[in-house]
Amino acid sequence: MAGKSKKKAETVFLVCDETGDYNYVLRRKPGGEKLKLSKYSPRLRKHTMHTEKKK
């Protein structure tokens, strides 16, 4: 077990593609592709595409 390195979870934000608002915060392991999800945008009151962005 001593040889394993743990990857720390990092904080990422989901940003609305249409308004640019930071609506959601996630903690996930580094690496992999950027998330692109359909989430609810309170300002527009409808579901829009949200893209992962680091701070």
VEXGUBA-380934 format. One record per residue (C-alpha): x, y, z; residue in three letters. Coordinates in steps of 0.02 Angstrom, whole numbers, plus 50000, padded with zeros to 5 digits. Layout:
<atoms>
atom c1 X, c2 Y, c3 Z, type ALA
...
</atoms>
This chain:
<atoms>
atom c1 50000, c2 50000, c3 50000, type MET
atom c1 50146, c2 50118, c3 50027, type ALA
atom c1 50181, c2 50130, c3 49839, type GLY
atom c1 50010, c2 50196, c3 49789, type LYS
atom c1 49988, c2 50382, c3 49761, type SER
atom c1 49819, c2 50458, c3 49795, type LYS
atom c1 49749, c2 50587, c3 49677, type LYS
atom c1 49664, c2 50726, c3 49773, type LYS
atom c1 49490, c2 50778, c3 49722, type ALA
atom c1 49487, c2 50951, c3 49644, type GLU
atom c1 49346, c2 51077, c3 49640, type THR
atom c1 49274, c2 51116, c3 49469, type VAL
atom c1 49129, c2 51227, c3 49417, type PHE
atom c1 48993, c2 51198, c3 49289, type LEU
atom c1 48970, c2 51357, c3 49188, type VAL
atom c1 48816, c2 51392, c3 49084, type CYS
atom c1 48862, c2 51408, c3 48899, type ASP
atom c1 48726, c2 51537, c3 48865, type GLU
atom c1 48739, c2 51655, c3 49016, type THR
atom c1 48914, c2 51618, c3 49084, type GLY
atom c1 48845, c2 51594, c3 49260, type ASP
atom c1 48933, c2 51476, c3 49382, type TYR
atom c1 48781, c2 51373, c3 49435, type ASN
atom c1 48855, c2 51210, c3 49501, type TYR
atom c1 49010, c2 51156, c3 49599, type VAL
atom c1 49080, c2 50979, c3 49592, type LEU
atom c1 49226, c2 50888, c3 49672, type ARG
atom c1 49305, c2 50760, c3 49556, type ARG
atom c1 49469, c2 50672, c3 49527, type LYS
atom c1 49587, c2 50757, c3 49403, type PRO
atom c1 49607, c2 50687, c3 49228, type GLY
atom c1 49484, c2 50630, c3 49098, type GLY
atom c1 49382, c2 50735, c3 48980, type GLU
atom c1 49292, c2 50896, c3 49024, type LYS
atom c1 49113, c2 50871, c3 49078, type LEU
atom c1 48976, c2 50940, c3 48967, type LYS
atom c1 48805, c2 50914, c3 49044, type LEU
atom c1 48629, c2 50977, c3 49020, type SER
atom c1 48584, c2 51062, c3 49185, type LYS
atom c1 48452, c2 51186, c3 49244, type TYR
atom c1 48492, c2 51371, c3 49228, type SER
atom c1 48394, c2 51474, c3 49356, type PRO
atom c1 48417, c2 51637, c3 49261, type ARG
atom c1 48343, c2 51568, c3 49099, type LEU
atom c1 48225, c2 51450, c3 49189, type ARG
atom c1 48264, c2 51306, c3 49071, type LYS
atom c1 48393, c2 51170, c3 49044, type HIS
atom c1 48551, c2 51224, c3 48952, type THR
atom c1 48722, c2 51149, c3 48918, type MET
atom c1 48849, c2 51174, c3 49057, type HIS
atom c1 49037, c2 51150, c3 49034, type THR
atom c1 49167, c2 51109, c3 49166, type GLU
atom c1 49287, c2 51249, c3 49212, type LYS
atom c1 49424, c2 51257, c3 49342, type LYS
atom c1 49445, c2 51413, c3 49447, type LYS
</atoms>
